[in-house]
Amino acid sequence: MVWEIAKIEIDPSNSEAFENALREAVPLFRRAPGCRAMQVRHSLKHPHRYFLVVDWDTVDDHLVGFRNSPDFARWRELVGGFFARPPEVEHAARLDLG
């Protein structure tokens, strides 16, 4: 399993509208093949910053499956206009530290 971690920055005066768009977008992720869970965190220190964290079975579930789907296009329609800059996206795997 891998995490997609996206740092999203918006104009903080649009927080309420952005969060409403996020609520509408949740099912788009949750029904995607390979998506195990999805959550969004709001930075306490930087009110313009959000972190989208998606648990995918594989990186390809995200980059190939979801990114090439109509649901990804809808996600960008819902939230893309709020982005102050393109999101910074990384993939991370859990370390087994015993």
Secondary structure, DSSP 8 states (H G I E B T S, - for coil): -EEEEEEEEB-GGGHHHHHHHHHHHHHHHHTSTTEEEEEEEE-SS-TTEEEEEEEESSHHIIIIIITTSHHHHHHHHHHGGGBSS--EEEEEE-----
